[in-house]
């Protein structure tokens, strides 16, 4: 997986790499795997000289003005991401893809980027 991610970053040469920080998991092996994947993405970004940004889940949700905090269940947070993507981009897709889009959108919003570069 790490080699595939490196190849993907290298071949596509994105302007930025934006990812969600690893959160505590109930399964320690899941946490370890996610941390290793995150490390591989960071390493590939550094090798390819591509800036990267890591957001805590609460940070990207705050940037996009999601309702969160005590009393807001994980299921509700996922629904908010789906609604955000559907309302803003007219895309109806899986919750994980919606969250990935939201994380990228938080970066764009936080950095006042109004244009995404096309093919190089």
Secondary structure, 3 states (H helix, E strand, C coil): CHHHHHHHHHHHCCCEEEEECCCCCCCHHHHHHHHHHHHHHHHHHHHCCCEEEEECHHHHHHHCCCCCCCCCCHHHHHHHHHHHHHHHHCCCCCHHHHHHHHHHHHHHHHCCCCCCCCCC
